[in-house]
Amino acid sequence: MEIVAQVNLSEQSYWRKRSNFMYYRYINYMVKALAHDAKSLIDVGSSNAEYIERFNWIPIRHTLDINNPYQSENVKGFKMDFMDFKPEAKYDFATCFQVLEHIPDVVPFTRKLFEISDRVLISVPFMWEEGSSFEHIHDPVDLEKLLEWTGREPDYYIVVQEPLFNSSKNRRLI
């Protein structure tokens, strides 16, 4: 029981430290603009992040994570491998934030996002140095690499840089 509590505190701390990042503000804005009419949303790779609560105009909100999906009375979480996920119907909107850089077989994973929803919002670390984050197996990621993974041109993209954060790991491609 104590180990679980430590893990949960660690995850909460991870989320709290990042919850005010500029790129989350961009994500909030983009979800409001692009999913304003959505009735269903799934976030893939949520890792217990609470940001999905902010999209409260969307009645059906799901998360999916292989280890620890976020869930609440408003959000249903699926703990499973995304490649095994078979939704009953397509979602109106899907999100996948800071996940693809961790996925070994990234092309089928990324393409599956577009099978479960016609509208998908993705973020990845932008041009982080190879080896700068031990869990990232695809760094550096740029727009060209993301296009290879998705097999399509984005309708829109932006690189968000965290202000006042002097690091080579302060940019994200959305």
PyMOL CGO cylinders between C-alpha atoms (Angstrom):
from pymol import cmd
from pymol.cgo import CYLINDER

trace = [
    CYLINDER, 0.00, 0.00, 0.00, 2.80, 2.40, 0.85, 0.3, 1, 1, 1, 1, 1, 1,
    CYLINDER, 2.80, 2.40, 0.85, 4.57, 1.84, -2.46, 0.3, 1, 1, 1, 1, 1, 1,
    CYLINDER, 4.57, 1.84, -2.46, 1.40, 2.67, -4.39, 0.3, 1, 1, 1, 1, 1, 1,
    CYLINDER, 1.40, 2.67, -4.39, 1.01, 5.87, -2.38, 0.3, 1, 1, 1, 1, 1, 1,
    CYLINDER, 1.01, 5.87, -2.38, 4.60, 6.86, -3.19, 0.3, 1, 1, 1, 1, 1, 1,
    CYLINDER, 4.60, 6.86, -3.19, 4.01, 6.24, -6.88, 0.3, 1, 1, 1, 1, 1, 1,
    CYLINDER, 4.01, 6.24, -6.88, 0.82, 8.30, -6.81, 0.3, 1, 1, 1, 1, 1, 1,
    CYLINDER, 0.82, 8.30, -6.81, 2.57, 11.17, -5.01, 0.3, 1, 1, 1, 1, 1, 1,
    CYLINDER, 2.57, 11.17, -5.01, 5.39, 11.01, -7.54, 0.3, 1, 1, 1, 1, 1, 1,
    CYLINDER, 5.39, 11.01, -7.54, 2.93, 11.14, -10.44, 0.3, 1, 1, 1, 1, 1, 1,
    CYLINDER, 2.93, 11.14, -10.44, 0.99, 14.00, -8.83, 0.3, 1, 1, 1, 1, 1, 1,
    CYLINDER, 0.99, 14.00, -8.83, 4.23, 15.90, -8.31, 0.3, 1, 1, 1, 1, 1, 1,
    CYLINDER, 4.23, 15.90, -8.31, 5.21, 15.27, -11.95, 0.3, 1, 1, 1, 1, 1, 1,
    CYLINDER, 5.21, 15.27, -11.95, 1.87, 16.65, -13.16, 0.3, 1, 1, 1, 1, 1, 1,
    CYLINDER, 1.87, 16.65, -13.16, 1.84, 19.62, -10.76, 0.3, 1, 1, 1, 1, 1, 1,
    CYLINDER, 1.84, 19.62, -10.76, 5.33, 20.70, -11.85, 0.3, 1, 1, 1, 1, 1, 1,
    CYLINDER, 5.33, 20.70, -11.85, 4.27, 20.70, -15.48, 0.3, 1, 1, 1, 1, 1, 1,
    CYLINDER, 4.27, 20.70, -15.48, 0.63, 21.79, -15.29, 0.3, 1, 1, 1, 1, 1, 1,
    CYLINDER, 0.63, 21.79, -15.29, 1.48, 25.46, -15.87, 0.3, 1, 1, 1, 1, 1, 1,
    CYLINDER, 1.48, 25.46, -15.87, 3.73, 24.88, -18.86, 0.3, 1, 1, 1, 1, 1, 1,
    CYLINDER, 3.73, 24.88, -18.86, 2.99, 27.16, -21.78, 0.3, 1, 1, 1, 1, 1, 1,
    CYLINDER, 2.99, 27.16, -21.78, 2.38, 24.27, -24.14, 0.3, 1, 1, 1, 1, 1, 1,
    CYLINDER, 2.38, 24.27, -24.14, -0.58, 23.14, -21.99, 0.3, 1, 1, 1, 1, 1, 1,
    CYLINDER, -0.58, 23.14, -21.99, -2.08, 26.59, -22.50, 0.3, 1, 1, 1, 1, 1, 1,
    CYLINDER, -2.08, 26.59, -22.50, -1.72, 26.13, -26.26, 0.3, 1, 1, 1, 1, 1, 1,
    CYLINDER, -1.72, 26.13, -26.26, -3.22, 22.65, -26.00, 0.3, 1, 1, 1, 1, 1, 1,
    CYLINDER, -3.22, 22.65, -26.00, -6.20, 24.01, -24.05, 0.3, 1, 1, 1, 1, 1, 1,
    CYLINDER, -6.20, 24.01, -24.05, -6.74, 26.69, -26.67, 0.3, 1, 1, 1, 1, 1, 1,
    CYLINDER, -6.74, 26.69, -26.67, -6.42, 24.23, -29.55, 0.3, 1, 1, 1, 1, 1, 1,
    CYLINDER, -6.42, 24.23, -29.55, -8.80, 21.69, -28.01, 0.3, 1, 1, 1, 1, 1, 1,
    CYLINDER, -8.80, 21.69, -28.01, -11.36, 24.46, -27.40, 0.3, 1, 1, 1, 1, 1, 1,
    CYLINDER, -11.36, 24.46, -27.40, -11.04, 25.57, -31.02, 0.3, 1, 1, 1, 1, 1, 1,
    CYLINDER, -11.04, 25.57, -31.02, -10.82, 22.18, -32.73, 0.3, 1, 1, 1, 1, 1, 1,
    CYLINDER, -10.82, 22.18, -32.73, -13.11, 20.13, -30.47, 0.3, 1, 1, 1, 1, 1, 1,
    CYLINDER, -13.11, 20.13, -30.47, -15.71, 22.79, -29.68, 0.3, 1, 1, 1, 1, 1, 1,
    CYLINDER, -15.71, 22.79, -29.68, -18.43, 20.53, -31.09, 0.3, 1, 1, 1, 1, 1, 1,
    CYLINDER, -18.43, 20.53, -31.09, -17.04, 17.20, -29.85, 0.3, 1, 1, 1, 1, 1, 1,
    CYLINDER, -17.04, 17.20, -29.85, -19.26, 14.82, -27.92, 0.3, 1, 1, 1, 1, 1, 1,
    CYLINDER, -19.26, 14.82, -27.92, -16.45, 12.34, -27.22, 0.3, 1, 1, 1, 1, 1, 1,
    CYLINDER, -16.45, 12.34, -27.22, -12.71, 12.58, -26.60, 0.3, 1, 1, 1, 1, 1, 1,
    CYLINDER, -12.71, 12.58, -26.60, -9.97, 10.10, -25.79, 0.3, 1, 1, 1, 1, 1, 1,
    CYLINDER, -9.97, 10.10, -25.79, -6.52, 10.98, -24.52, 0.3, 1, 1, 1, 1, 1, 1,
    CYLINDER, -6.52, 10.98, -24.52, -3.98, 8.26, -25.30, 0.3, 1, 1, 1, 1, 1, 1,
    CYLINDER, -3.98, 8.26, -25.30, -1.03, 7.97, -22.93, 0.3, 1, 1, 1, 1, 1, 1,
    CYLINDER, -1.03, 7.97, -22.93, -2.50, 10.19, -20.22, 0.3, 1, 1, 1, 1, 1, 1,
    CYLINDER, -2.50, 10.19, -20.22, -0.21, 8.90, -17.47, 0.3, 1, 1, 1, 1, 1, 1,
    CYLINDER, -0.21, 8.90, -17.47, -2.58, 10.20, -14.81, 0.3, 1, 1, 1, 1, 1, 1,
    CYLINDER, -2.58, 10.20, -14.81, -2.51, 13.82, -16.06, 0.3, 1, 1, 1, 1, 1, 1,
    CYLINDER, -2.51, 13.82, -16.06, -5.57, 15.82, -15.03, 0.3, 1, 1, 1, 1, 1, 1,
    CYLINDER, -5.57, 15.82, -15.03, -5.76, 18.17, -18.02, 0.3, 1, 1, 1, 1, 1, 1,
    CYLINDER, -5.76, 18.17, -18.02, -8.68, 16.25, -19.54, 0.3, 1, 1, 1, 1, 1, 1,
    CYLINDER, -8.68, 16.25, -19.54, -10.89, 17.68, -16.76, 0.3, 1, 1, 1, 1, 1, 1,
    CYLINDER, -10.89, 17.68, -16.76, -10.54, 21.09, -18.43, 0.3, 1, 1, 1, 1, 1, 1,
    CYLINDER, -10.54, 21.09, -18.43, -12.50, 19.88, -21.47, 0.3, 1, 1, 1, 1, 1, 1,
    CYLINDER, -12.50, 19.88, -21.47, -15.74, 19.74, -19.48, 0.3, 1, 1, 1, 1, 1, 1,
    CYLINDER, -15.74, 19.74, -19.48, -18.06, 20.63, -22.38, 0.3, 1, 1, 1, 1, 1, 1,
    CYLINDER, -18.06, 20.63, -22.38, -17.29, 17.21, -23.88, 0.3, 1, 1, 1, 1, 1, 1,
    CYLINDER, -17.29, 17.21, -23.88, -19.69, 14.72, -22.26, 0.3, 1, 1, 1, 1, 1, 1,
    CYLINDER, -19.69, 14.72, -22.26, -17.74, 11.51, -23.00, 0.3, 1, 1, 1, 1, 1, 1,
    CYLINDER, -17.74, 11.51, -23.00, -14.11, 11.73, -21.92, 0.3, 1, 1, 1, 1, 1, 1,
    CYLINDER, -14.11, 11.73, -21.92, -11.84, 8.70, -21.83, 0.3, 1, 1, 1, 1, 1, 1,
    CYLINDER, -11.84, 8.70, -21.83, -8.16, 8.16, -21.18, 0.3, 1, 1, 1, 1, 1, 1,
    CYLINDER, -8.16, 8.16, -21.18, -6.02, 5.20, -22.10, 0.3, 1, 1, 1, 1, 1, 1,
    CYLINDER, -6.02, 5.20, -22.10, -2.62, 4.42, -20.65, 0.3, 1, 1, 1, 1, 1, 1,
    CYLINDER, -2.62, 4.42, -20.65, -0.67, 1.20, -20.39, 0.3, 1, 1, 1, 1, 1, 1,
    CYLINDER, -0.67, 1.20, -20.39, 0.24, 1.88, -16.74, 0.3, 1, 1, 1, 1, 1, 1,
    CYLINDER, 0.24, 1.88, -16.74, -1.86, 4.56, -15.10, 0.3, 1, 1, 1, 1, 1, 1,
    CYLINDER, -1.86, 4.56, -15.10, -4.74, 6.17, -16.98, 0.3, 1, 1, 1, 1, 1, 1,
    CYLINDER, -4.74, 6.17, -16.98, -6.28, 9.25, -15.40, 0.3, 1, 1, 1, 1, 1, 1,
    CYLINDER, -6.28, 9.25, -15.40, -9.81, 8.65, -14.18, 0.3, 1, 1, 1, 1, 1, 1,
    CYLINDER, -9.81, 8.65, -14.18, -12.40, 10.46, -12.11, 0.3, 1, 1, 1, 1, 1, 1,
    CYLINDER, -12.40, 10.46, -12.11, -16.16, 10.64, -11.78, 0.3, 1, 1, 1, 1, 1, 1,
    CYLINDER, -16.16, 10.64, -11.78, -16.11, 12.57, -15.09, 0.3, 1, 1, 1, 1, 1, 1,
    CYLINDER, -16.11, 12.57, -15.09, -13.47, 10.57, -16.97, 0.3, 1, 1, 1, 1, 1, 1,
    CYLINDER, -13.47, 10.57, -16.97, -13.33, 6.84, -17.68, 0.3, 1, 1, 1, 1, 1, 1,
    CYLINDER, -13.33, 6.84, -17.68, -9.83, 5.36, -17.80, 0.3, 1, 1, 1, 1, 1, 1,
    CYLINDER, -9.83, 5.36, -17.80, -8.69, 2.28, -19.72, 0.3, 1, 1, 1, 1, 1, 1,
    CYLINDER, -8.69, 2.28, -19.72, -5.54, 0.56, -18.45, 0.3, 1, 1, 1, 1, 1, 1,
    CYLINDER, -5.54, 0.56, -18.45, -4.28, -1.32, -21.49, 0.3, 1, 1, 1, 1, 1, 1,
    CYLINDER, -4.28, -1.32, -21.49, -2.00, -1.38, -24.51, 0.3, 1, 1, 1, 1, 1, 1,
    CYLINDER, -2.00, -1.38, -24.51, -3.34, 1.06, -27.10, 0.3, 1, 1, 1, 1, 1, 1,
    CYLINDER, -3.34, 1.06, -27.10, -2.65, -1.40, -29.92, 0.3, 1, 1, 1, 1, 1, 1,
    CYLINDER, -2.65, -1.40, -29.92, -5.15, -3.82, -28.31, 0.3, 1, 1, 1, 1, 1, 1,
    CYLINDER, -5.15, -3.82, -28.31, -7.83, -1.13, -27.91, 0.3, 1, 1, 1, 1, 1, 1,
    CYLINDER, -7.83, -1.13, -27.91, -10.98, -1.59, -29.99, 0.3, 1, 1, 1, 1, 1, 1,
    CYLINDER, -10.98, -1.59, -29.99, -13.43, 1.26, -29.36, 0.3, 1, 1, 1, 1, 1, 1,
    CYLINDER, -13.43, 1.26, -29.36, -17.13, 0.69, -29.93, 0.3, 1, 1, 1, 1, 1, 1,
    CYLINDER, -17.13, 0.69, -29.93, -17.27, 3.80, -32.14, 0.3, 1, 1, 1, 1, 1, 1,
    CYLINDER, -17.27, 3.80, -32.14, -14.94, 6.49, -33.42, 0.3, 1, 1, 1, 1, 1, 1,
    CYLINDER, -14.94, 6.49, -33.42, -14.21, 9.35, -31.08, 0.3, 1, 1, 1, 1, 1, 1,
    CYLINDER, -14.21, 9.35, -31.08, -14.94, 12.90, -32.17, 0.3, 1, 1, 1, 1, 1, 1,
    CYLINDER, -14.94, 12.90, -32.17, -11.49, 13.96, -30.98, 0.3, 1, 1, 1, 1, 1, 1,
    CYLINDER, -11.49, 13.96, -30.98, -8.29, 12.21, -29.85, 0.3, 1, 1, 1, 1, 1, 1,
    CYLINDER, -8.29, 12.21, -29.85, -5.24, 13.61, -28.12, 0.3, 1, 1, 1, 1, 1, 1,
    CYLINDER, -5.24, 13.61, -28.12, -1.78, 12.16, -27.59, 0.3, 1, 1, 1, 1, 1, 1,
    CYLINDER, -1.78, 12.16, -27.59, 0.63, 14.42, -25.73, 0.3, 1, 1, 1, 1, 1, 1,
    CYLINDER, 0.63, 14.42, -25.73, 4.31, 13.65, -25.17, 0.3, 1, 1, 1, 1, 1, 1,
    CYLINDER, 4.31, 13.65, -25.17, 3.87, 9.92, -25.82, 0.3, 1, 1, 1, 1, 1, 1,
    CYLINDER, 3.87, 9.92, -25.82, 5.12, 9.01, -29.31, 0.3, 1, 1, 1, 1, 1, 1,
    CYLINDER, 5.12, 9.01, -29.31, 8.79, 9.54, -28.42, 0.3, 1, 1, 1, 1, 1, 1,
    CYLINDER, 8.79, 9.54, -28.42, 8.46, 6.55, -26.03, 0.3, 1, 1, 1, 1, 1, 1,
    CYLINDER, 8.46, 6.55, -26.03, 6.84, 4.07, -28.46, 0.3, 1, 1, 1, 1, 1, 1,
    CYLINDER, 6.84, 4.07, -28.46, 9.14, 1.50, -30.14, 0.3, 1, 1, 1, 1, 1, 1,
    CYLINDER, 9.14, 1.50, -30.14, 6.83, 0.70, -33.07, 0.3, 1, 1, 1, 1, 1, 1,
    CYLINDER, 6.83, 0.70, -33.07, 5.66, 4.27, -33.48, 0.3, 1, 1, 1, 1, 1, 1,
    CYLINDER, 5.66, 4.27, -33.48, 4.21, 4.23, -37.02, 0.3, 1, 1, 1, 1, 1, 1,
    CYLINDER, 4.21, 4.23, -37.02, 1.36, 1.73, -36.40, 0.3, 1, 1, 1, 1, 1, 1,
    CYLINDER, 1.36, 1.73, -36.40, 0.67, 3.39, -33.04, 0.3, 1, 1, 1, 1, 1, 1,
    CYLINDER, 0.67, 3.39, -33.04, 0.44, 6.84, -34.61, 0.3, 1, 1, 1, 1, 1, 1,
    CYLINDER, 0.44, 6.84, -34.61, -1.66, 5.69, -37.55, 0.3, 1, 1, 1, 1, 1, 1,
    CYLINDER, -1.66, 5.69, -37.55, -4.07, 3.96, -35.15, 0.3, 1, 1, 1, 1, 1, 1,
    CYLINDER, -4.07, 3.96, -35.15, -4.78, 7.36, -33.58, 0.3, 1, 1, 1, 1, 1, 1,
    CYLINDER, -4.78, 7.36, -33.58, -6.30, 8.36, -36.93, 0.3, 1, 1, 1, 1, 1, 1,
    CYLINDER, -6.30, 8.36, -36.93, -8.32, 5.13, -37.06, 0.3, 1, 1, 1, 1, 1, 1,
    CYLINDER, -8.32, 5.13, -37.06, -10.09, 5.90, -33.79, 0.3, 1, 1, 1, 1, 1, 1,
    CYLINDER, -10.09, 5.90, -33.79, -10.74, 9.58, -34.61, 0.3, 1, 1, 1, 1, 1, 1,
    CYLINDER, -10.74, 9.58, -34.61, -10.73, 11.82, -37.65, 0.3, 1, 1, 1, 1, 1, 1,
    CYLINDER, -10.73, 11.82, -37.65, -9.45, 14.74, -35.56, 0.3, 1, 1, 1, 1, 1, 1,
    CYLINDER, -9.45, 14.74, -35.56, -6.23, 14.16, -33.64, 0.3, 1, 1, 1, 1, 1, 1,
    CYLINDER, -6.23, 14.16, -33.64, -4.04, 16.56, -31.67, 0.3, 1, 1, 1, 1, 1, 1,
    CYLINDER, -4.04, 16.56, -31.67, -0.47, 15.38, -31.02, 0.3, 1, 1, 1, 1, 1, 1,
    CYLINDER, -0.47, 15.38, -31.02, 2.45, 16.91, -29.16, 0.3, 1, 1, 1, 1, 1, 1,
    CYLINDER, 2.45, 16.91, -29.16, 6.05, 15.71, -29.13, 0.3, 1, 1, 1, 1, 1, 1,
    CYLINDER, 6.05, 15.71, -29.13, 9.32, 17.11, -27.78, 0.3, 1, 1, 1, 1, 1, 1,
    CYLINDER, 9.32, 17.11, -27.78, 10.76, 19.27, -30.54, 0.3, 1, 1, 1, 1, 1, 1,
    CYLINDER, 10.76, 19.27, -30.54, 14.41, 18.70, -31.43, 0.3, 1, 1, 1, 1, 1, 1,
    CYLINDER, 14.41, 18.70, -31.43, 15.51, 17.45, -28.03, 0.3, 1, 1, 1, 1, 1, 1,
    CYLINDER, 15.51, 17.45, -28.03, 19.04, 16.11, -28.23, 0.3, 1, 1, 1, 1, 1, 1,
    CYLINDER, 19.04, 16.11, -28.23, 19.41, 12.39, -28.73, 0.3, 1, 1, 1, 1, 1, 1,
    CYLINDER, 19.41, 12.39, -28.73, 20.09, 10.78, -25.36, 0.3, 1, 1, 1, 1, 1, 1,
    CYLINDER, 20.09, 10.78, -25.36, 19.01, 13.83, -23.35, 0.3, 1, 1, 1, 1, 1, 1,
    CYLINDER, 19.01, 13.83, -23.35, 16.01, 11.94, -21.97, 0.3, 1, 1, 1, 1, 1, 1,
    CYLINDER, 16.01, 11.94, -21.97, 16.65, 8.25, -21.34, 0.3, 1, 1, 1, 1, 1, 1,
    CYLINDER, 16.65, 8.25, -21.34, 13.02, 7.26, -21.96, 0.3, 1, 1, 1, 1, 1, 1,
    CYLINDER, 13.02, 7.26, -21.96, 12.89, 8.94, -25.39, 0.3, 1, 1, 1, 1, 1, 1,
    CYLINDER, 12.89, 8.94, -25.39, 13.88, 6.53, -28.13, 0.3, 1, 1, 1, 1, 1, 1,
    CYLINDER, 13.88, 6.53, -28.13, 13.22, 8.75, -31.17, 0.3, 1, 1, 1, 1, 1, 1,
    CYLINDER, 13.22, 8.75, -31.17, 14.89, 12.06, -30.29, 0.3, 1, 1, 1, 1, 1, 1,
    CYLINDER, 14.89, 12.06, -30.29, 15.41, 14.37, -31.99, 0.3, 1, 1, 1, 1, 1, 1,
    CYLINDER, 15.41, 14.37, -31.99, 11.84, 14.68, -33.31, 0.3, 1, 1, 1, 1, 1, 1,
    CYLINDER, 11.84, 14.68, -33.31, 11.03, 17.32, -35.90, 0.3, 1, 1, 1, 1, 1, 1,
    CYLINDER, 11.03, 17.32, -35.90, 8.07, 17.97, -38.19, 0.3, 1, 1, 1, 1, 1, 1,
    CYLINDER, 8.07, 17.97, -38.19, 9.45, 15.73, -40.94, 0.3, 1, 1, 1, 1, 1, 1,
    CYLINDER, 9.45, 15.73, -40.94, 9.75, 12.76, -38.58, 0.3, 1, 1, 1, 1, 1, 1,
    CYLINDER, 9.75, 12.76, -38.58, 6.23, 13.35, -37.26, 0.3, 1, 1, 1, 1, 1, 1,
    CYLINDER, 6.23, 13.35, -37.26, 4.93, 13.47, -40.85, 0.3, 1, 1, 1, 1, 1, 1,
    CYLINDER, 4.93, 13.47, -40.85, 6.56, 10.09, -41.52, 0.3, 1, 1, 1, 1, 1, 1,
    CYLINDER, 6.56, 10.09, -41.52, 4.82, 8.65, -38.47, 0.3, 1, 1, 1, 1, 1, 1,
    CYLINDER, 4.82, 8.65, -38.47, 1.37, 10.06, -39.24, 0.3, 1, 1, 1, 1, 1, 1,
    CYLINDER, 1.37, 10.06, -39.24, 1.49, 9.65, -43.02, 0.3, 1, 1, 1, 1, 1, 1,
    CYLINDER, 1.49, 9.65, -43.02, -0.31, 12.96, -43.46, 0.3, 1, 1, 1, 1, 1, 1,
    CYLINDER, -0.31, 12.96, -43.46, 0.14, 16.71, -43.44, 0.3, 1, 1, 1, 1, 1, 1,
    CYLINDER, 0.14, 16.71, -43.44, -1.18, 18.55, -40.38, 0.3, 1, 1, 1, 1, 1, 1,
    CYLINDER, -1.18, 18.55, -40.38, -3.87, 21.18, -40.77, 0.3, 1, 1, 1, 1, 1, 1,
    CYLINDER, -3.87, 21.18, -40.77, -1.87, 23.31, -38.38, 0.3, 1, 1, 1, 1, 1, 1,
    CYLINDER, -1.87, 23.31, -38.38, 1.22, 23.05, -36.21, 0.3, 1, 1, 1, 1, 1, 1,
    CYLINDER, 1.22, 23.05, -36.21, 3.21, 25.22, -33.88, 0.3, 1, 1, 1, 1, 1, 1,
    CYLINDER, 3.21, 25.22, -33.88, 6.43, 24.90, -31.91, 0.3, 1, 1, 1, 1, 1, 1,
    CYLINDER, 6.43, 24.90, -31.91, 5.88, 26.15, -28.37, 0.3, 1, 1, 1, 1, 1, 1,
    CYLINDER, 5.88, 26.15, -28.37, 8.87, 27.26, -26.36, 0.3, 1, 1, 1, 1, 1, 1,
    CYLINDER, 8.87, 27.26, -26.36, 8.65, 27.50, -22.59, 0.3, 1, 1, 1, 1, 1, 1,
    CYLINDER, 8.65, 27.50, -22.59, 9.59, 31.03, -21.52, 0.3, 1, 1, 1, 1, 1, 1,
    CYLINDER, 9.59, 31.03, -21.52, 12.04, 31.47, -18.67, 0.3, 1, 1, 1, 1, 1, 1,
    CYLINDER, 12.04, 31.47, -18.67, 13.09, 27.85, -18.99, 0.3, 1, 1, 1, 1, 1, 1,
    CYLINDER, 13.09, 27.85, -18.99, 16.70, 27.88, -20.14, 0.3, 1, 1, 1, 1, 1, 1,
    CYLINDER, 16.70, 27.88, -20.14, 17.21, 24.36, -21.44, 0.3, 1, 1, 1, 1, 1, 1,
    CYLINDER, 17.21, 24.36, -21.44, 17.63, 22.50, -24.70, 0.3, 1, 1, 1, 1, 1, 1,
    CYLINDER, 17.63, 22.50, -24.70, 14.47, 20.61, -23.68, 0.3, 1, 1, 1, 1, 1, 1,
    CYLINDER, 14.47, 20.61, -23.68, 12.04, 23.53, -23.64, 0.3, 1, 1, 1, 1, 1, 1,
    CYLINDER, 12.04, 23.53, -23.64, 10.28, 23.20, -27.01, 0.3, 1, 1, 1, 1, 1, 1,
    CYLINDER, 10.28, 23.20, -27.01, 7.31, 21.08, -28.05, 0.3, 1, 1, 1, 1, 1, 1,
    CYLINDER, 7.31, 21.08, -28.05, 5.76, 20.54, -31.44, 0.3, 1, 1, 1, 1, 1, 1,
    CYLINDER, 5.76, 20.54, -31.44, 1.96, 20.53, -31.37, 0.3, 1, 1, 1, 1, 1, 1,
]
cmd.load_cgo(trace, "trace")
